[in-house]
Amino acid sequence: MTDERVEFFFDLSSPWTCLAFHNLPGVLERTGAAARYRPILVGGVFNAVNPAVYAAREQVDNRRLQHSWKILKDWARLAGVAMNFPSEWHPAKSIAAMRFCCALEEDQAALIRFARGAFASYFDAQENLDDPAVLAAVADAEGLDGAVLAAAAASDAIKTRLRANTEEVIARGGYGSPTIFVDGDDMYFGNDQLPLVEAALER
């Protein structure tokens, strides 16, 4: 069994995280490393350490932001990932979605299946990531029990876990999603830094 040298802190509402989620398995396969997926609430991260994200969204003529949509589509095309985005549901709050993910964190295979389905729901089918009924349907489609998962996601223990994961990534220096750590303290951010993640794993 390979060691989990990679930690992937993620929020389902981020299109760049969607790309990194789809591209990371190739990195892991090529390097022989394994990853642990850690759900967070990216809005909580932004509120704590990166409020400039909200300011940028408010700027009507933000050239960098406008160009980023084009680059996002280019990256999606390169990765072979459907990116029908932004939709009427952007930006998503994602609290319910990330609680669903936290309820699955101890079953990493199930978490990966659910996340894959949820990413497709939001970024391809343009469904509402904030709607628990949509999330339950995604879970059912992935062979999980959506009703059971929804009940677990509403528990105090899961709410506490999501808060703790979010506070942990902030404390470790993270400022958005995805935040990726190699071997504990070597931090990377975003889909475009995956080549650096791969290089670190090969050193």
C-alpha positions, 0 to 999 in steps of 0.5 A: 500500500502506498503512503498518502504523501498528498493532501488535497484540500478542496471545495466543489464550487471551484472550477479550478478545483474541478480540473485539479481533481481530474488531473491529480490521478495522473500525477499519482499514477505516474509517481506511485503516490497516494492522496487523501482528499480533505473537504473544506469550505472555501468561503470560510478561507476567503473570509479569513485570509483572502477577501480580495476574491470578493472584491475582484468579483465586484469589479465590472471591468476586471480584465484578469477575471474575464481572461481567466474564464478563457484560460479555464476553458483552455485548461478544461479542453486540455484535460478533457473535462466538460466545463459548462460554466459559469451558470446561473448558480455561480457563485455557489455557497457549497455548504451543503455540498461540502458537508456531504463530502465530510460525511464521506471523508473516512471512505475515500473511495466513496468520497471520490465517486461522490465528488466526481459526480458532484463536479459533473452536476455543477460544471457540466449539467449546471445543476444547483450545488446548494440544493440538498435534493440535487446532492442526494440524487448525485449520491444515489447515481454514484451507488451511495444512499443519498437520504442517509448521506443527507441525514449524516451531513446535517449532524453536528459532528459533520458540521464540526468536521467541516469547520475543523478542516477549513480552520486547519488549511488556513492554519497551514497557510492555505488561501483557496481551493485546491490547496495541495500539500506534499509530505506534510508541509510542502504547499501548492495551489491550483490546477496549474501547479500540479506539475510542481506537485509531480516534481516534488513527489519525484524528488 
